[in-house]
Amino acid sequence: MKYFLAVLFVVAGLSGAFAQTAGPEAQNALIVKANAALAARNWQEAEGLLKQLAAMAPDQWDYQKGLGDAQGNLGRYREAAASYDQAIALAEKHQGTADDAGKTKPALAAMFIAKGNMLLKQKNYPAAIAAYYRAAPLAANPAVSYFNICATLYNIGQSKEAVSACDKALAADPKMANAYFIKGSALYGDGSIDKSGKIVIAPAALQALRTYLALEPNGPHAADVKEMLAAAQSK
């Protein structure tokens, strides 16, 4: 028995905030407007403003990142992925410089996750998974990256690999309920039916599903989990 699920991905929040600099007044004015447009979720306006900022300061990675955010929210996933690529390339050059102050590394993690999400929207699953893997060692907590890998693999039918990625997510965050849900579902799908007609499920699957319920007794997948557990006890 196989359960196919619409999995909600955890995504990094929009940065949407650019500090005013001591630069030209025109650039600072655009920064203020771009911040306001991003805060108001006026993506069309934000895109135009960020394109202007990127043209003014082509070495500034956060303008390209903000542009990717706006384009992604406008549903232009291919353009957004390209903007994140530019932002990542610029940020990698900036990392380790005197004014980095350790801020670029977590920003890179967020950008790789955002890029992965855009690739996922295009159904480019291998490239999305590769982007999430790039994010993991850069993140303070790699659980989100590994969970996205876990869920993507599960949804494309690679259950064994999904379980391995879920285990990595849970090693980073033992209370990530959705990772237990995907792991349990993947292992449950590998169950068989014995001669008496009873579903035979691996103990690890049942344990993962029970852990999900313990963490999220009223969670969005609680009904599915209860149904699977009940089926495992019946013929």
C-alpha positions in Angstrom: 0.0 0.0 0.0 1.5 3.3 -1.1 0.4 6.7 0.2 1.1 9.7 -2.1 1.1 12.9 -0.2 1.2 16.6 -1.0 4.2 17.6 1.2 4.5 21.1 2.5 8.1 22.4 2.1 9.8 24.5 4.7 11.2 27.6 3.0 13.5 30.3 4.1 11.8 33.6 4.8 12.3 36.6 2.5 15.1 38.8 3.6 13.3 41.8 2.3 15.5 44.3 4.2 18.4 46.2 2.9 20.3 48.5 5.2 20.6 52.1 4.1 24.2 52.9 3.1 26.3 55.9 2.9 26.1 55.7 -0.9 24.4 58.1 -3.3 21.0 59.5 -2.3 19.3 58.0 -5.3 20.4 54.5 -4.3 19.3 55.0 -0.7 15.9 56.3 -1.9 15.4 53.1 -4.0 16.4 50.9 -1.0 13.7 52.5 1.1 11.1 52.0 -1.7 12.3 48.4 -2.3 12.0 47.6 1.4 8.5 49.0 1.5 7.4 47.1 -1.6 8.8 43.8 -0.2 7.1 44.4 3.1 3.8 45.1 1.4 4.3 42.0 -0.9 4.0 44.3 -3.9 6.2 42.0 -5.9 5.8 43.7 -9.3 7.0 47.0 -7.9 9.7 45.4 -5.9 11.1 43.6 -9.0 11.4 46.9 -10.9 13.1 48.6 -8.0 15.5 45.8 -7.4 16.5 45.7 -11.0 17.4 49.3 -10.8 19.4 48.7 -7.6 21.2 45.7 -9.2 22.2 47.9 -12.2 23.5 50.6 -9.8 25.5 48.1 -7.7 26.1 45.0 -9.8 28.4 43.5 -7.1 25.8 43.7 -4.4 24.4 40.1 -3.9 21.5 41.1 -1.7 19.9 43.0 -4.5 20.0 40.0 -6.7 18.6 37.8 -3.9 15.7 40.2 -3.4 15.1 40.2 -7.1 14.9 36.4 -7.0 12.4 36.6 -4.1 10.2 39.0 -6.0 10.3 37.0 -9.3 9.6 33.7 -7.4 6.5 35.3 -5.8 5.4 36.5 -9.3 5.5 32.9 -10.5 8.5 33.4 -12.8 10.5 30.5 -11.4 13.1 30.2 -14.1 14.0 33.9 -13.8 14.1 33.7 -10.0 16.5 30.7 -10.2 18.8 32.7 -12.5 18.7 35.7 -10.1 19.6 33.4 -7.2 22.5 32.0 -9.2 23.8 35.5 -9.7 23.3 36.3 -6.0 25.1 33.1 -4.9 28.1 33.8 -7.2 28.4 37.3 -5.8 28.0 36.2 -2.2 30.6 33.4 -2.5 33.1 36.1 -3.7 32.1 38.3 -0.7 32.4 35.4 1.9 35.5 35.7 4.1 36.2 39.4 3.2 36.8 42.0 5.9 33.2 43.2 6.0 31.6 39.7 5.8 31.3 39.3 9.6 30.0 35.8 9.2 26.7 37.0 7.7 27.2 35.6 4.2 27.3 31.9 5.1 23.7 31.7 6.4 22.6 33.9 3.6 24.1 31.5 1.1 22.2 28.6 2.8 18.9 30.5 2.4 19.6 31.3 -1.2 20.4 27.7 -2.1 17.2 26.6 -0.4 15.3 29.4 -2.3 16.9 28.3 -5.6 16.0 24.7 -4.9 12.4 25.7 -4.3 12.3 27.5 -7.7 13.8 24.4 -9.4 11.2 22.3 -7.7 8.5 24.4 -9.2 9.9 23.7 -12.6 9.9 19.9 -11.7 13.7 19.8 -12.1 14.0 17.5 -9.2 17.7 16.4 -9.4 18.8 20.1 -9.6 16.5 21.0 -6.7 18.0 18.2 -4.6 21.5 19.3 -5.5 20.7 22.9 -4.4 19.4 21.6 -1.0 22.5 19.6 -0.5 24.6 22.7 -1.2 22.6 24.5 1.5 23.0 21.9 4.3 26.7 22.5 5.3 26.2 26.2 5.2 23.1 26.3 7.5 23.3 26.7 11.2 20.6 24.0 11.3 20.6 21.8 8.2 17.3 20.1 9.1 15.3 22.2 6.6 17.7 21.3 3.8 17.6 17.6 4.5 13.8 17.7 5.0 13.3 19.2 1.6 15.5 16.5 0.1 13.6 13.9 2.0 10.2 15.1 0.9 11.3 15.6 -2.7 12.7 12.1 -2.9 9.6 10.7 -1.4 7.3 12.5 -3.9 9.3 11.2 -6.9 9.1 7.6 -5.6 12.7 7.2 -4.2 11.6 5.9 -0.8 14.8 4.4 0.4 16.8 7.5 -0.3 14.0 9.6 1.3 14.4 7.7 4.5 18.1 8.3 4.6 17.5 12.1 4.1 14.8 12.1 6.7 17.3 10.5 9.2 19.7 13.4 8.5 17.0 15.9 9.1 16.0 14.2 12.4 19.7 14.1 13.5 19.7 17.9 13.2 16.3 18.4 14.7 14.8 15.4 16.6 11.5 17.2 17.0 10.8 17.8 13.3 7.4 16.1 13.1 7.0 16.2 9.3 10.3 14.3 8.9 8.9 11.5 11.0 5.8 11.6 8.9 7.6 11.2 5.6 10.0 8.6 7.0 7.1 6.6 8.4 5.1 6.9 5.2 8.1 5.8 3.0 8.7 2.8 5.2 5.0 2.0 5.4 4.8 1.9 1.6 7.3 -0.9 1.6 5.0 -3.1 3.7 3.7 -6.5 2.5 0.6 -8.6 3.1 1.1 -12.0 4.8 -0.8 -15.2 4.2 -3.5 -14.3 6.7 -4.2 -11.0 4.8 -2.6 -8.8 7.5 -0.4 -5.9 6.5 3.2 -6.4 7.7 4.9 -3.2 8.4 8.5 -2.6 9.6 8.6 -1.6 13.3 10.6 1.5 12.3 7.7 2.7 10.2 5.2 2.3 13.1 7.6 4.0 15.5 8.1 7.0 13.1 4.4 7.4 12.7 3.7 7.2 16.4 6.4 9.8 17.0 4.7 12.1 14.6 1.5 11.7 16.5 3.2 12.3 19.8 4.7 15.6 18.5 1.7 16.7 16.5 -1.4 15.0 17.8 -3.6 17.5 15.9 -1.2 18.1 13.1 -2.2 18.2 9.4 -1.2 14.6 8.8 -2.6 13.2 12.1 -5.7 11.7 10.3 -3.5 9.9 7.7 -1.2 8.6 10.4 -4.1 7.2 12.4 -5.5 5.5 9.4 -2.2 3.9 8.6 -1.7 2.7 12.1 -5.2 1.3 12.2 -4.7 -0.5 8.9 -1.5 -2.1 10.2 -3.5 -3.8 12.9 -6.3 -5.0 10.7 -6.7 -7.6 7.9 
